[in-house]
Amino acid sequence: MGTIQGKRPCTMGKNQDRIVGIVILLIGGFLFWETFSFRKAEWEPLGMAFWPRIILVMMGIIGVYYTIRGSVDKGPYQKVDPRAFLILLGGIVYVLLLNLLGFLIITPVFIFSFSILLGGTNRSNIIRAVCTAVICTIGVYLVFQKGLLIQLPEGILG
């Protein structure tokens, strides 16, 4: 086996891809099933579940790709970056705290934290992370709350 970028190859890569694909399919399948419990609105011609289902179908395609790739790819493989698990954990924490703290509080914290995690802590990355967190939060708020009239969780601000 060869090495990639001077790193030792990982022998678990084939199983990792297959496991990730299966997990994506299981989670996506559960979430797709949950979209059938969305309330129906007469003013919404496509239904509230339309876009989530489109995204979940794309997620399913990715899951199938990873499952197949894990079955046919011969490697060499790299180890998974541990930051991937921090991102997964952070996403779970974000979802759990969203209703409690509210969109306007937790979203900029989430975006800032992950920008720093992925970009580093030098001065320019911190400034970029703050700007990204503020601009993206305001942009999403304006599009959904004001433009589409979709209520975002208010949390403790409500």
Wavefront OBJ file of the C-alpha trace (Angstrom):
o trace
v 0.000 0.000 0.000
v 1.180 3.478 -0.799
v 0.839 6.602 1.299
v -1.096 9.776 0.659
v 0.673 13.072 1.356
v 3.238 11.340 3.543
v 0.620 9.906 5.905
v 0.208 6.267 6.780
v -2.678 4.644 4.948
v -5.725 3.638 6.929
v -6.949 0.111 6.391
v -10.448 0.935 7.642
v -11.336 3.357 4.810
v -13.395 0.831 2.865
v -15.558 0.072 5.902
v -15.732 3.768 6.845
v -17.283 4.696 3.514
v -19.784 1.861 3.737
v -20.682 2.727 7.357
v -21.070 6.434 6.531
v -23.275 5.562 3.549
v -25.498 3.301 5.646
v -25.769 5.895 8.447
v -26.704 8.582 5.898
v -29.371 6.282 4.447
v -30.792 5.419 7.878
v -30.908 9.013 9.123
v -32.178 10.315 5.776
v -34.823 7.587 5.608
v -36.059 8.425 9.099
v -36.176 12.145 8.317
v -37.936 11.484 4.993
v -40.546 9.424 6.847
v -40.985 12.306 9.334
v -41.832 14.702 6.484
v -45.170 12.913 6.121
v -46.189 14.360 9.493
v -45.749 17.971 8.288
v -48.982 19.910 8.427
v -50.706 20.692 5.158
v -51.268 24.310 4.206
v -53.642 25.311 1.432
v -51.579 28.408 0.661
v -48.458 26.300 0.070
v -48.892 24.761 -3.421
v -45.919 22.367 -3.187
v -46.421 21.576 0.490
v -44.087 22.253 3.374
v -42.332 18.917 2.917
v -41.339 19.507 -0.719
v -37.889 21.059 -0.208
v -36.909 18.901 2.757
v -37.773 15.838 0.672
v -35.668 17.114 -2.255
v -32.699 17.602 0.090
v -33.251 14.198 1.707
v -33.397 12.483 -1.697
v -30.057 14.105 -2.566
v -28.756 12.932 0.804
v -29.975 9.419 -0.046
v -28.109 9.511 -3.367
v -24.944 10.461 -1.480
v -25.586 7.609 0.973
v -25.954 5.105 -1.871
v -22.770 6.481 -3.472
v -20.765 6.016 -0.260
v -22.186 2.553 0.315
v -21.238 1.459 -3.208
v -17.893 3.216 -3.032
v -17.101 1.383 0.192
v -17.770 -1.879 -1.618
v -15.610 -1.265 -4.714
v -12.884 1.224 -3.735
v -9.513 -0.416 -3.205
v -7.779 2.469 -1.395
v -5.343 3.729 -0.146
v -7.271 5.468 2.604
v -6.616 8.295 5.011
v -7.758 8.401 8.602
v -10.838 10.460 9.366
v -10.050 13.913 10.721
v -11.281 14.040 14.348
v -12.726 17.498 13.673
v -15.455 15.765 11.657
v -16.825 14.313 14.895
v -16.700 17.752 16.541
v -18.728 19.151 13.657
v -21.270 16.341 14.007
v -21.487 16.887 17.771
v -21.786 20.649 17.260
v -24.631 20.163 14.791
v -26.478 18.004 17.304
v -25.921 20.576 20.075
v -27.117 23.336 17.718
v -30.369 21.509 16.984
v -30.948 20.754 20.669
v -30.349 24.365 21.753
v -32.134 26.064 18.841
v -35.589 26.195 20.446
v -34.189 26.945 23.889
v -31.850 29.834 22.998
v -33.371 30.908 19.701
v -32.094 31.321 16.160
v -30.580 34.783 16.639
v -28.440 33.669 19.597
v -27.299 30.142 18.735
v -26.744 30.553 14.969
v -23.955 33.170 15.069
v -22.267 31.235 17.891
v -22.479 28.049 15.818
v -21.159 29.683 12.623
v -18.360 31.483 14.490
v -17.291 28.352 16.368
v -17.056 26.215 13.264
v -15.354 28.923 11.249
v -12.657 29.073 13.933
v -12.490 25.270 14.198
v -11.953 24.901 10.463
v -10.018 28.088 9.740
v -7.758 28.617 12.727
v -7.379 31.296 15.358
v -5.207 33.914 13.673
v -6.482 37.477 13.588
v -7.762 37.481 9.995
v -9.680 34.205 10.499
v -11.311 35.541 13.664
v -12.393 38.734 11.878
v -13.680 36.675 8.929
v -15.521 34.310 11.305
v -17.249 37.199 13.112
v -18.284 38.844 9.828
v -19.502 35.553 8.371
v -21.475 34.707 11.515
v -23.185 38.104 11.662
v -23.854 38.506 7.921
v -25.116 34.929 7.419
v -27.359 35.063 10.484
v -28.883 38.383 9.432
v -29.238 37.194 5.827
v -30.991 33.959 6.753
v -33.191 35.803 9.255
v -34.272 38.371 6.665
v -34.953 35.762 3.983
v -36.959 33.405 6.182
v -38.550 35.665 8.812
v -39.265 38.739 6.713
v -39.227 37.510 3.110
v -40.850 34.063 3.341
v -42.747 34.802 6.582
v -41.446 31.604 8.190
v -41.213 31.844 11.954
v -37.737 31.047 13.275
v -37.285 29.852 16.866
v -37.189 32.883 19.195
v -35.968 31.045 22.296
v -35.259 33.275 25.265
v -35.746 36.414 23.142
v -39.426 35.585 22.550
l 1 2 3 4 5 6 7 8 9 10 11 12 13 14 15 16 17 18 19 20 21 22 23 24 25 26 27 28 29 30 31 32 33 34 35 36 37 38 39 40 41 42 43 44 45 46 47 48 49 50 51 52 53 54 55 56 57 58 59 60 61 62 63 64 65 66 67 68 69 70 71 72 73 74 75 76 77 78 79 80 81 82 83 84 85 86 87 88 89 90 91 92 93 94 95 96 97 98 99 100 101 102 103 104 105 106 107 108 109 110 111 112 113 114 115 116 117 118 119 120 121 122 123 124 125 126 127 128 129 130 131 132 133 134 135 136 137 138 139 140 141 142 143 144 145 146 147 148 149 150 151 152 153 154 155 156 157 158
